[in-house]
């Protein structure tokens, strides 16, 4: 027990490379100010990928409908801004709570299934919510999207066309959520999740409340995804059905696989590479840019089956 506690304490300590990474995240303000709008989208996508990593990488629950929580948070923030108040921080908390409640409700069903049944179940929930939002056009705007609201700024800083406030806001929320996720992963609860991922049958045999742990993980993941969706609403002042689409769920899963699931920084790195590559490829070839994205993914899966960070970790072990 003491050995496990010491190991967790070592993992919690910050490494110089981690500090350098987060300091480098400030570089776009000085190095690439014209790309700050893209940088804010990267930060939001990274938070979305981080939320999915809690499920896929640590709890072993694969989801193809995670955009349901992202979109629920986005619509919640939009409806709050349109009908209640425009202050974003409190709306962010409320959106996270609502997405978390939805995740908690669905978790009682989801955690009972595994493998293909789980994939189809999460996909089905995502499609149901998408169609519900499309049908409730009086509330959500349907195919036209939620309109008629505006989030002027945060903490006195207005959202500008250059994306300075949007990126600062998104990066700060990403960092705070990352601290929460990091603390969860390097806790006894995080160890229990990894144990369930590795052997779901043995954990209950040693007294672990596996389904309760999975429900907590699903709820936390949904809340983080809801925050990411609310961030998108606040920084763009728009919500469309795309936030609930299957494409968004598939993209974030691809991002996580690209960076490396179960690596904490995998989703963040995957979001950076995927979003920047998509921006550059679409600029070079607007019609066939998905070909180059597909080629990139095939190359990563063939040569780095555990993702980029997984490949780096394997190389380090060989070098030692």
N, C-alpha and C positions, 0 to 999 in steps of 0.2 A: 504493500500500500504506500509506504514511504517512497519507494522507487517510482511509482506512478505519479505521486505528487511532485517529486523533483523533476520528472520529465515534463509535466505540464507547466511547471514554473519556468523551465528553460525555454519552452515553446512560446510562452507569453512575452518573453523579453524581445524588445525590438532589435533587429539587426541593422547594421549600417546601410545595407542595400535597400531595405524597406524605407528607411528615412530618405535616402537619395531618390527613390521612386516618387514619393509624395512631394518632395521638393521640385522634382522635374515636372510634375503635373502643373506647376505654376508657370512653367516656361512659355506656354502659348500667349500669355499676356504681353510678353516682351518680344518673343521670336516670331510668332505667327498671329498677330492681332486680327488679320483678315479671316482667319479660320476659327474664331472663337465660337461662332454659331455651331459649326461642326463639332467643336470640342465639347460644347454643352450636350449635344446629342450623344456623343461618345460616353460622357459621364453618366447620362441617364440610362443608356443601354448597358453600361457596365454594372450599374446598380441592379438592373433587371436580371442580368446574368448571375450576379452574386446571389440574388434571391433564389434562383433556380439551382445554384450549386449546393445550397443547403439540402435540397431534396435529392438531386441526382448524385452529386459527388460525395455526400456524407451520409445521407439516410438510405441511399440506394433506391429511391422512388423516381422512376422515369415519368415525365409528364409531357404530353403534346398539347396541353391546353392551358399553359401557364399564363397566356395573354389574358385569360378571363380575369385574373386578379389585377394585372396591369391596367386593363381597360376599365375595370370596376373602380379602381382608384382614380383614373383619369376622368371618368364621368362624374364621380363623386365630387372631385375638386371643381369641375366645370359647373355643376349644378349649384354647389355652394357659392361660387363666384357670381352666378347669374341671379340666384334667388335669395341669398342670405348676406354674405359679406365678401369683400375682395381681399382681405388680409390673408396672405398665403401660408404663413407658418402654422397658424391654428387650423387652417383648412388641410394642411399636410398631415397633421396629427389625426384629424377626424377621418380623412381618406384612408390612412393606414389602419385605423381602428375598424372601419367598415369592411375593408378588404380582408383584414384579419378575421373578422366575424364570419365572413363568407367562407374563408378557408377553413375555419374551425367547424362550420356546419358540414362542409363537404368532406372534411377529413374523416368523419365517422364512417363514411362509405369507402373512401379511397384507400385507406390503410389496410383494408381487408383483402386487397387484391395485389397481384404481382404480375410482372412480365407483360405479355400481350394484352391480357384483360385490363391491366392498369393503364396501358397506353391508350386503349380504345375508350376506357371510361373517362380519362382526363380529356381526351379529344372530344368526346361527346358532350361533356360539361361545357367546354369552351364554345362549341358550336351552338349549344342551347342558349348560352348567354348572348352570343352574337346575334342570333335570330330574335331573342327577346328585346335587345336594344334596337334592332331594326324595326320591329313591330310597334314598339312604344314610341312612335315618332312625335307624339305630343309632348313627351318628356325629354327625349334624347335628340330629337331632330331627324331621326332615321338616317336615310342615305345621305341627306344634306349635312349631317353633322350638327353638333350643338353650337348654336350661334347666339350672338347678342350679349356677350359678356367680355370683360377685359380685366386682366390682372395688371395694374399699373406698375407695381414694383414690390420690393421686399426690403424692410427695415429702412425705408426712406430712399433706397436706390431704385431708380426707374429702369425698366427693361428697355434697352436701346437696340437700335438696328444692328449694331456691331456685335452684340452678344456678350459684352463684358459682364454685365450684371447676371445674365443667364448662366454663363459659365461659372462665375464665382459662386452663385447660389447652388448650382448643380454639383459642383466639386465639393463644396462644404458639406452638403447633405450626403453625398457619396462617402466622404471620409468618415462622417459620424456613424453612418450605417455600417461601414466597414469595421469600425472599432467594435460595434455591438456584435457583428458576425464573428469577428476574430476572437472576442471574449467567449462567445458561445462555443466555438469550435474547440478552443483550448480549455474546456471545462469538463468535469465528469459527464455532463450531459452530452457534450460533443463526442467523448469517448464511447458512450453508450450508443450513439447514432452510428458510429463507425463499426461497432460490434454487430449491430443489427444488419448493417450493409454486408458485412463479411459472412455472417452466419445467423440468419433470421430465426432459425429453429433452436439454436443452442442458447441464445440470450434469454428467452423465457425460462429455460430449464435451470439457469443459474439465478433466477429471481428478478430479472429485469422486466419492468413493465413496458414491453416493447411497443404495444399499440398506443399507449399513453405518450411515450416518447415521440412516436411518429406523428401523432396528432399535434403535439406541440411544435415539432419541426415544420409541419405543413402550415400551421397557423402563422408562425414566424415568417416563413417564406412568402406566404400570401400578403402579409403586412408590408414586407419590404418591396414586393412587386407593386403593391398599391401606392407606396411612396414614389416609386419610379414613374408610375403613370400620372400621379398628381404633379410631379415635377414637369413632365412633358406639357401638361395643360397650363401650368403657371408660366412656363417660359415661351409658349407659342400662342397662348390665348385662343386655342382651338381644340376641338375634340371631334374625331370622326370614327366611323365604324372600324377603320383600319386598326385601331388600338386593341380591338378584340379579335382580330383575324387570325386564322390558322398560320398565315405567313409569318406573323410576328412571333408566334410560339415556336415555329420551326427555326426561324432565324436565331433566336436566343439559344436554342439547343445546339445549333451548329456553332455558334460563338463559343459556347462552353466546351464543346468537344475540341474546337480549334485551339483554345488556350490550355485546356487540361482540366478535367473535372476533378473535384476533390483536392484542389491545390490552393484555394482561397484567392490567389491572384490570377488564376486561370481565366475566370470570366472577364476580369478587367483587361488582361492582356489580349484575350480573344476579341473583346469589343473594340479595342484600339486598332488591331490589325484589320478586322473585318470592316469596320466603318470607314477607315482611311482607304483601304483597298477598294471598297465599293465606290467611294467618292472619286478616286483617281481613275478607276476603270470605266465608270460611267461618263467621265469627262473625255476620255480618249475615244471610247466607242459606245455611244449612247444606246445603240440597238442590241449589241451582243455582249454587253459587259458581264452578264451572268455566266457566259462561257469561261471567262477568266477567273471569276469567283469559284466556279466549279472545279477548274483546273487546280487552283490553289488548295481547295479542300481535299481533292484526290491526292495531291502530293503530300499534304500533311498526314492524312490517314495512312498512306502507304509507308512513309518513312518515319513518321512519329505517331504511332497508333494511340499513344497515351496523351496526345496533345503536345504543344510546344514545350510547356513547362515539364511535362513528363519526360520528353526527350532530353531536355537539359539536365534533369535529375539523373537520368540513366547515364549520360556522358560523364557527369561528376563522379558517379560511383565507379565507373570504369577507370577514371583517372586516378582514383585514390589507391 
